[in-house]
């Protein structure tokens, strides 16, 4: 994979987790507390897994890429 594809992978990873995170208010409003608790933990686990495996692998292969994404988060509050 080249650097541009690596950027695409990281963006997709963050977008996917963002989509799941966006579900939390709906789930909290529509599910009973125990079900919500289980689902929220599953969503958190998915985010942690992506960060610890996929993102870590891509960032290790492309030095400076993590800093590039962090700079975007610091400046805009999100990845552009």
trRosetta pair geometry for C-beta under 8 A, 3 or more apart (Angstrom, degrees):
i j d omega theta_ij theta_ji phi_ij phi_ji
1 5 4.2 -125 -165 91 96 130
1 6 5.6 122 129 -58 120 78
1 9 7.3 11 -174 -23 158 136
1 58 8.0 -49 89 -124 147 92
1 61 7.5 64 66 124 107 152
2 5 5.2 96 53 12 66 102
2 6 7.1 -118 107 -7 36 93
3 6 5.3 -52 -148 34 34 118
3 7 6.6 40 152 -22 65 99
3 62 5.6 130 -117 -133 80 134
3 65 7.0 -162 -150 -85 90 120
4 7 5.6 -45 -152 30 35 114
4 8 6.6 38 148 -20 63 103
5 8 5.4 -51 -152 35 36 116
5 9 6.5 41 149 -23 66 101
6 9 5.7 -50 -149 32 33 113
6 10 6.6 30 154 -15 64 104
6 58 5.0 154 -154 -167 93 106
6 61 6.7 -151 -109 86 136 113
6 62 4.8 115 141 -19 169 152
6 65 6.0 -62 128 -127 128 161
7 10 5.9 -58 -151 38 31 109
7 11 6.3 31 153 -18 66 108
7 65 7.0 -139 -79 -148 73 114
7 68 7.9 -57 -107 105 104 139
8 11 5.8 -54 -146 38 30 111
8 12 6.3 30 155 -19 64 108
9 12 5.8 -57 -148 37 28 111
9 13 6.4 32 152 -23 63 106
9 54 7.0 -141 163 172 111 108
9 58 5.4 -170 93 -98 131 151
10 13 5.5 -51 -148 33 32 115
10 14 6.5 26 156 -12 65 105
10 55 6.1 83 -120 -122 85 86
10 58 5.8 -158 -62 105 94 151
10 59 7.7 86 -93 -60 128 83
10 65 7.1 178 -31 156 156 118
10 69 6.0 -103 150 -81 144 148
10 79 7.5 -145 130 -155 99 157
11 14 6.0 -59 -150 41 30 106
11 15 6.1 31 154 -20 66 109
11 79 6.0 -164 -114 129 74 134
12 15 5.6 -53 -141 38 30 113
12 16 6.1 34 159 -22 65 106
13 16 6.0 -55 -149 33 25 111
13 17 6.6 17 157 -10 61 107
13 50 5.0 161 -163 176 107 125
13 54 5.6 -178 -103 107 137 133
13 55 5.6 180 125 -67 164 96
14 17 5.9 -58 -147 41 31 106
14 18 6.1 37 153 -24 65 109
14 79 5.2 71 94 23 165 145
15 18 5.4 -56 -148 36 30 116
15 19 6.5 35 154 -24 65 101
16 19 5.8 -50 -153 28 31 112
16 20 6.8 25 151 -12 62 104
16 50 7.3 174 80 -102 119 159
17 20 5.7 -56 -153 39 37 110
17 21 6.1 39 150 -21 69 107
17 46 6.7 179 -111 114 85 99
17 47 4.6 91 -143 -105 127 90
17 50 6.0 -138 -60 48 122 154
18 21 5.5 -54 -143 38 32 112
18 22 6.3 39 155 -26 64 103
19 22 5.7 -51 -152 29 29 116
19 23 7.4 37 148 -27 57 98
20 23 5.7 -47 -166 17 39 117
20 43 4.7 177 153 -141 115 105
20 46 6.2 -34 117 78 176 142
20 47 7.3 -154 77 -54 131 96
21 24 5.9 -24 -172 -12 48 115
21 43 6.6 144 -82 164 52 130
21 47 7.4 52 -60 -69 106 136
22 25 7.7 -44 -179 22 46 96
23 26 5.5 -69 -164 48 55 112
23 27 5.5 52 145 -25 87 111
23 43 7.1 -162 63 -97 113 147
24 27 5.7 -58 -140 40 30 110
24 28 6.1 32 161 -23 66 106
24 40 6.2 67 -126 -109 102 94
24 43 6.8 -140 -73 71 97 166
25 28 5.7 -54 -145 35 30 113
25 29 6.4 24 158 -15 64 109
26 29 5.9 -63 -150 40 28 107
26 30 5.9 -2 163 2 67 120
27 30 6.2 -72 -133 50 25 95
27 31 5.1 -5 -179 3 70 124
27 35 8.0 -134 -179 119 97 92
27 36 5.4 140 139 -123 95 85
27 39 5.3 -129 -171 100 148 146
27 40 7.1 174 102 -61 139 81
28 31 7.0 -49 -103 44 15 92
28 36 5.2 81 -105 -144 53 143
28 40 7.9 46 -71 -65 90 123
31 35 4.1 -123 179 93 117 115
31 36 4.3 154 86 -60 119 81
31 39 6.6 126 9 13 176 140
32 35 5.0 83 56 14 77 106
32 36 6.9 -147 90 -9 34 91
33 36 5.6 -57 -144 37 30 113
33 37 6.3 35 157 -25 65 105
34 37 5.6 -50 -149 31 31 115
34 38 6.7 31 154 -17 63 103
35 38 5.8 -55 -153 35 34 111
35 39 6.3 27 154 -13 67 109
36 39 5.8 -61 -145 42 31 107
36 40 5.9 31 158 -21 68 109
37 40 5.9 -54 -142 36 25 111
37 41 6.5 26 157 -18 60 107
38 41 6.0 -60 -154 36 27 110
38 42 6.6 28 150 -20 63 106
39 42 5.5 -53 -149 34 35 114
39 43 6.4 34 154 -18 67 103
40 43 5.7 -52 -148 36 33 110
40 44 6.4 33 152 -18 65 105
41 44 5.6 -53 -146 38 33 112
41 45 6.2 38 152 -24 65 106
42 45 5.6 -54 -149 34 30 115
42 46 6.6 34 152 -22 64 101
43 46 5.7 -50 -152 30 33 113
43 47 6.7 32 152 -15 63 104
44 47 5.8 -56 -154 37 34 111
44 48 6.3 32 152 -18 67 107
45 48 5.7 -55 -146 38 32 111
45 49 6.2 34 155 -21 66 107
46 49 5.8 -55 -147 36 29 112
46 50 6.4 28 156 -18 64 105
47 50 5.9 -55 -148 36 30 109
47 51 6.3 26 156 -16 64 110
48 51 5.8 -60 -148 40 30 110
48 52 5.9 17 160 -11 67 114
49 52 6.0 -62 -138 44 25 102
49 53 5.9 -8 172 9 65 117
50 53 6.7 -74 -133 51 19 88
50 54 5.1 -33 -158 38 63 118
50 55 6.0 63 144 -15 73 103
51 54 7.8 -16 -54 55 11 79
51 55 5.0 -26 -134 40 41 134
51 56 6.9 69 153 -35 49 92
52 55 7.7 45 2 50 16 94
52 56 5.7 -3 -172 -14 28 135
53 56 6.2 -45 -115 37 4 107
53 57 6.4 2 163 -17 51 112
54 57 5.9 -62 -151 34 23 111
54 58 6.5 14 159 -12 63 109
55 58 5.9 -59 -147 40 32 107
55 59 6.0 27 159 -16 69 111
56 59 5.9 -57 -141 41 26 108
56 60 6.2 29 158 -22 63 109
57 60 5.9 -58 -150 34 25 111
57 61 6.6 20 155 -17 61 109
58 61 5.8 -60 -151 36 31 110
58 62 6.4 -16 165 20 67 110
58 65 7.0 -90 138 102 89 150
59 62 6.6 -81 -140 58 27 80
59 65 5.6 -148 -123 78 62 105
59 66 4.1 46 -143 -57 125 109
62 65 4.0 45 108 -20 112 135
64 67 5.4 -56 -157 40 49 114
64 68 6.2 57 146 -28 74 102
65 68 5.4 -49 -151 30 36 118
65 69 6.6 30 154 -13 66 102
66 69 6.0 -57 -152 39 33 106
66 70 6.1 33 151 -19 67 109
67 70 5.5 -54 -142 40 32 113
67 71 6.2 40 155 -26 65 103
68 71 5.9 -52 -152 29 27 113
68 72 6.9 27 150 -17 59 103
69 72 5.6 -52 -155 33 37 113
69 73 6.5 36 149 -17 67 104
69 79 5.7 -12 -153 -114 92 112
70 73 5.5 -53 -149 37 36 112
70 74 6.1 38 152 -20 68 106
71 74 5.6 -52 -144 38 30 113
71 75 6.1 21 159 -12 65 112
72 75 6.1 -61 -142 43 26 104
72 76 5.8 -27 178 30 66 112
72 78 7.2 -51 140 102 96 41
72 79 5.2 69 108 -127 135 51
72 80 5.2 -137 -156 14 126 87
73 76 7.1 -74 -119 58 16 74
73 77 6.7 15 -166 -154 54 12
73 78 6.4 26 -115 -105 63 6
73 79 6.2 -16 -66 -64 82 67
76 79 8.0 149 74 -74 120 9
76 80 5.9 61 44 -45 165 107
